[in-house]
Amino acid sequence: RLNEAVVAMRATLEKRPREKVPLDWAASQNNLGLALYALSEREAAGEHLTQAEVAYRLALEEYTREKAPVEWAMVENNLGNTLVSLGIQLNDKAKINEAADALRAALEVRTRETFPVSWATSRLNLGNALSGVARFDMGTGALEEAAAAYDDALTVFTRQRFPMDWASAQNNLGSIYQTLGQRTSDAAKLEQSAAAFRAARQVYVRRKFPQDWAMSHYNLGNTLQLLGGVTDKPEHYGEAIAAYRDALREYKRETNPRQWALAQAGLGSTLHWLSMSDANPKTLQDSIAARRAALEVLTIDAAPIDWANAQNGVGMSLLNLGNLERTDKYLGDAEAAFTATLKVFTRESLPMQWAFAQNNLGDVSWNRASYGGGKVEYQKAIGFFENAKQGFTEAGYTMPIPLTDQKIDLVKKQMAKK
């Protein structure tokens, strides 16, 4: 039906040309953009979003702020939403920054006093854009601004009057606090994240909204996994595992392959961290199995970042399993997994992730040296750790550098004794 709507909108544009009815033509361009945007959510095709962007920009040639301020603000809002989705899909920082600018422009007309619901909608959308900006900015400024935008939206979108918008804002706020908590190792922010996801579940009940219910459990699992690491309380890992398994009650490989794979990856990650406290090889084996299951869907072509993260996770669990069982038999597979991530985690595009991959490869060489690999493996380990330091510096993420320096010193001391 959406394809039919797009065809109908284009037919309307031919029948009602810009020269004769410019404002009607602009309205049709806006409607075409909306239909293309909706189609992109169904078919996940980048060209639909690109075409939607073109349609909105054409509409803005007639819907100027001076001639039609309300319509101008509406189209700026719609353009902002499209640019957020397009920027995330293309990993394009400039598009997402343009999205934030478009939404801020819309808010110049959509004030709380005159258009409270439209104001709240654009504040919610601005929060989404700023969340996208934060993907490229390792600081907290964009995240804090996004949290403020969602909080603003919640002053209008109450649970009683707008339950679905309220739940959406709670879910998005949970994601923002999750990232803030992760970047600052702030347990309080992670608790706020968990509270927001649990709030969203008050609306996203399984019987009525099974997919949203599963999403909220998946998101909660991610937060609880992080909370376990920040607080060093293994019980949070147990809660996270339960949340992921709840999500997997609805996320099936046949019907929701991507969501299923991401939940498997999250489950695998949490089992990995749980193994740090229970020291049980079975926990690590389950972790590896879950992540390898995820990799059956998260291919490098379909989902390069998720694929690389899952490969990294497999490598980490294999490395730890070898340490737990006091054997070097897993080192080759761990090295292969870490090396695979470098197809995606390049120094130029993702220096921080590249640095972590270098660090992990250094750990493999260090382990191999400990099992009799000799001076060559020690030297390789030092080289990888030095690379990691450079990558962390280039990414502006200096927190791991002191630990990396300690590793280099230890490797040099061990090598000197050989």
Secondary structure as UniProt FT lines:
FT   HELIX           2..15
FT   TURN            18..20
FT   HELIX           22..43
FT   HELIX           46..62
FT   TURN            65..67
FT   HELIX           69..90
FT   HELIX           93..109
FT   TURN            112..114
FT   HELIX           116..133
FT   TURN            134..136
FT   HELIX           141..156
FT   TURN            159..161
FT   HELIX           163..184
FT   HELIX           187..201
FT   TURN            202..203
FT   TURN            206..208
FT   HELIX           210..231
FT   HELIX           234..250
FT   TURN            253..255
FT   HELIX           257..278
FT   HELIX           281..295
FT   TURN            296..297
FT   TURN            300..302
FT   HELIX           304..325
FT   TURN            329..330
FT   HELIX           331..341
FT   TURN            342..344
FT   TURN            347..349
FT   HELIX           351..368
FT   HELIX           369..373
FT   HELIX           375..395
FT   TURN            399..400
FT   HELIX           401..417
//
